[in-house]
Amino acid sequence: MASNSILDPRTLESAKNTLTTFMKNAFSQPNISTTAIVCSAVVGLFAYEQYWYLSKKKSLPGPKFKIPIIGAFLDSLYPTFEGYMSKWKSGELSCVSVFDRFVVIASTCDISRKILNSPAFAEPTVVDSMTYILCPDNWVFLNGKAHVDYRRGLNVLFTRRALGIYIPIQEKVYERHFNEWLSLDGKVEPYQMRFREINMESSLRVFLGDFMADEVAKRISLEYFNITAALELVNFPIPLPGTKVYKAIQSRKYIVKHFIESIRDGRQRLEQGQEPKSLMDAWLQAMREEEIECEKNGKPAPRKFDDREIALTILTFLFASQDATSSALTWAFQLLADHPDVLDRVREEQIRVRGLDNLDQHLTLELMEASPYLRQVVKEILRLRPPVLMVPYKTTREWPINENYTVPRGAMVIPTTYPALHDPVAYPNPDSFDPDRWGPNGQAEKHPKNFMVFGNGPHHCLGKEYAMMHLMAIIAQASLQLEWTHYRTDKSDDISIFATIYPQDGCIMSFKKRETVA
């Protein structure tokens, strides 16, 4: 780089020294007015802010100068998919600054994977508001051995045996919501919120069982909307009354309070000898069995989780599943309606694996495992329209992330998934919906590094298989029981961002009962 560049370290240091000298002289003048001093101080602070930004930016693509104080806050407050795309296309790394946070955005598959797999340099930071909302002592903010040990204790909740417990619970929820959709008698309306509702109830019933009152479950669904609204990449830094983060904190308090009540109820039921009927029950029972086993073998007692810890952990499961899976469901119904040939093949497979005379049999894990094409369809939905576009991390020290740039300590560094999932080398014609690319004659499975839908590294999604089975199950049941029509608009394929991604028109649909299987 040329030595006379404004980004040259010597130039930046000279500017800083000049500014310091100017401020000292200004405040030492006996006759200078207070207004002049204040104005000089403000100008000085703004100038130093630009120096701070440019010294971190160096040669990265990004705004040439930072808007005083707020930086790119308005862009983060009202993000657009087009805005994200422009950053991804600007280079393998780009940057912005919001308030006092310097943000580096990675757009390539290799660098994104590097961030996800480098705990020595970066740790998940979710978003700033989440420490207020999820509570700073929540397990998702653990790192290193503490995080690994905690995750190990949760693996029992997503085993094949556990998934088999959850599917009958989900089937009841699907049936209830399908009937509600059919009661509308083919009314044409946006279904995005209805997909959100079926996903929320499915999560609550799987996680906590049928023992929570319906009115409480509905209230939690409404309260959780405040948490979704506070998920901007960078939010107002102080949770003052009236802000989105403040409202989300109040909602979290309500949700956790009722989760704790359900946990206490679950402990009592298990003590009475009842069988586990939810994820929470399975966890409580597994902890009790481990405690008995350790006592029997003379081993140290395992760590005991109190009701609040369990409630906060279940809240993180809801946090991880609700918005992402609601997005995936919305795109699933839209894409299948727009590609009736794919939907026909899904139906044909379900008829074949169930048998023509046994189509109304209860949903089971074995049925899903016998549906390879359905799994291909779900993977293609998640590839084409990945619900999670980026996962914020924070650097714990300076990081020479590539040959040309070192990320400063304390910066937000963001791996992105969309470019990797639309790489034409891994996925030819990447913008087309083609489930066969995941089949035996396709090549998608040859590029597992690109499929970062569920993250990667030590913080990859613990409930990956649960999410896959949930999406497969609801599509399977809908394909046999429902006919649906998508009413396309000029906004159907345009993406809006509200924590995750959705069609800008809200996915306008109508449903009717499927009468025949011929």
ABEGO torsion letter per residue (X at the ends): XBAABAABAAAAAAAAAAAAAAAAAAAABAABBAAAAAAAAAAAAAAAAAAAAAAAAEABBEBABBBBGAEAAAAAABBBAAAAAAAAAAEABBBBBBEABBBBBBABAAAAAAAAABAAABBBAEBAAAAAAAEAABAAABBEAAAAAAAAAAAAAABAAAAAAAAAAAAAAAAAAAAAAAAAGGBBBBAAAAAAAAAAAAAAAAAAEAABBAAAAAAAAAAAAAAAAAABABBBABBBBGBAAAAAAAAAAAAAAAAAAAAAAAAAAAAAGBBBABAAAAAAAAAAAAAAAAAAAGBBBBBBBBAAAAAAAAAAAAAAAAAAAAAAAAAAAAAAAABAAAAAAAAAAAAAAAEAAAAABBBBAAAAAABAAAAAAAAAAAAABBABABBBBBBABBBBABAABBBBBGBBBBBBAAAAAABAAABBGAABBBAAAABAABAAAABAAABAAAEBEAABBAAAAAAAAAAAAAAAAAAAABBBBBBBBAAAABBBBBGBBBBAAGGBBBBBBBABAX
